Amino acid sequence: MTIRGQAYIAGAYEHPERKIPDKSIARVHAEVALGALADAGLALSDVDAYFCAGDAPGFGPISMADYLGLTRLRYTDSTETGGSSYVAHVGHAAAAIAAGKCRVALITLAGLPRSQPVPRPSASALAPEAGFEQPFGPTTVSMYALAARRHMHEYGTTGAQLAAIKVAASLHAQHNPHAMLPKPVTVDEVLDSPMISDPLHRLDCCVVSDGGGALVVVAPEVAADLARQTVKVLGHGESPKLTAGGHIDLTYTGAVWSGPRAFAEAGVTPGDVDYASIYDSFTITVLQTIEDLGFCEKGKGGAFVADGSLVAPHGRLPFNTDGGGLCNNHPVNRGGMTKVIEAVRQLRGEANAPVQVPECQIALVNGNGGSLGTRSAAATLILGREDA
Amino acid sequence: MTTPAQPAPPMPAPAPAVNPETMEFWTATADGRLLVKRCQDCDSLIWYPRAICPMCSSLRTEWFEVSGRGAIYSYTVNHRGEGAYQGAPPFVLAYVELDEGLRMMTNIVEADGADLAVGLPVEVVFHDTGAGSALPRFRPLRT
């Protein structure tokens, strides 16, 4: 069985705010749920499957289902793979729909790390690796810095090449009225920004934002009855990337496995991709991922990004045209949801006009969760226009 | 090798989470010995230490003392510590590849970040956590 053409994204909604001091996390989940359903032309009463991840407050998917009044659920999934969760959820929803388990799947993400910072989950202290990592003081940025350093060592990648990724994102963000960092920056500005964990500077890092987003994935017969233009799910792949019993390799991500699985299911190749949403927690995340997905040879990512390939609308691989996590929005430190949403905009022809890719037929979304410096999860989606 | 645990430098030395599966490792660190696991069925050395061999699924694993020497696989000078390291001076987080081939997360100490490089030979030192254990950190190899 394949999910190709078995499910469609009918609704997508990104919360417009980036700092939300006066609402609860549950309410923001509700706002994005209603936004995505309204976009699709559906209601909460139509939803028979609910997907969420670790950002959803309460007991797995159950507390939010109760809060929202989702009384007709026959399928739930709270797969938690960090920022890649929502990319995976689309694939899981498509598989469940293809298997006849549900017809209208709602996926939500929301959180308030700026307004209501919460401590890291204490469960991580029980992780089997905890004693062998936590005492040495790893932080999110420093884990990615370790990956960047090793990539630089093996392939000659430079800080200026990483900076070019931020520059491209900022050129896109200037057209997004909701972007947190709408001002274009230069390579020198990235390199002159404060060092957080070398070789990564502040401007190599994504923003921290309140907010969220939601998606509605539906069966073909539901899509056919909707007035709204939908997006076809063509392929999906996932893979964890592990520490290999003491043989960790910091130069690649799980996209080396999730990518080929998604391409094979969709029946397309990297050369067919018109637009890519690439997970951009840090600049190094983008660099490794585009190599791993086959958009350029391993180790040549630096040269690829440095010549403007990522800049929309006419670069070889226009990416993250909303400004991405680097400049627009990275709600709850989880970027997979907004990556899917921008791909949907591109395939509907509804991206901001200066960065809309002409004749955008095929889009790729890649999510990454966890840490490139230790354990991570990759999820890849291939999406197409309604008639793809 | 046996290296007595030293008092910790100004750098924090937070106590690790210890459980019955890892107790022997941490007891050894207090004696200045660095252990890994070895699979009695496929002979693989295993890091981080655990009961199961992730290479062959065997539950027959045993403790194995390593040399404590290796080379830097990757490193970063972290200017923004969190948790026990919040407000601490910049410190070096690293992966060291042991001579036995295993890559382990650690800190590099007794060195300026500017003097470090991937491939630099290092040796283990143990920093007392005050909780019956010591953190295996590494310093540039003194020849």
Interface residues (C-beta under 8 A of the other chain):
Chain A: A125 L126 P128 E129 A130 G131 F132 E133 Q134 P135 F136 G137 P138 T139 V141 S142 A145 L146 A147 R149 R150 H153 P194 M195 I196 S197 D198 P199 L200 T243 A244 G245 G246 H247 I248 L250 T374
Chain B: P12 A13 P14 A15 P16 A17 V18 N19 E21 T22 W26 V36 S44 L45 I46 W47 Y48 P49 R50 C53 P54 M55 Y73 S74 Y75 T76 V77 N78 H79 R80 G81 E82 G83 A84 Y85 A88 F91 L93 A94 Y95 G101 L102 R103 M104 M105 T106 N107 G113 V118 T129 L135 R137
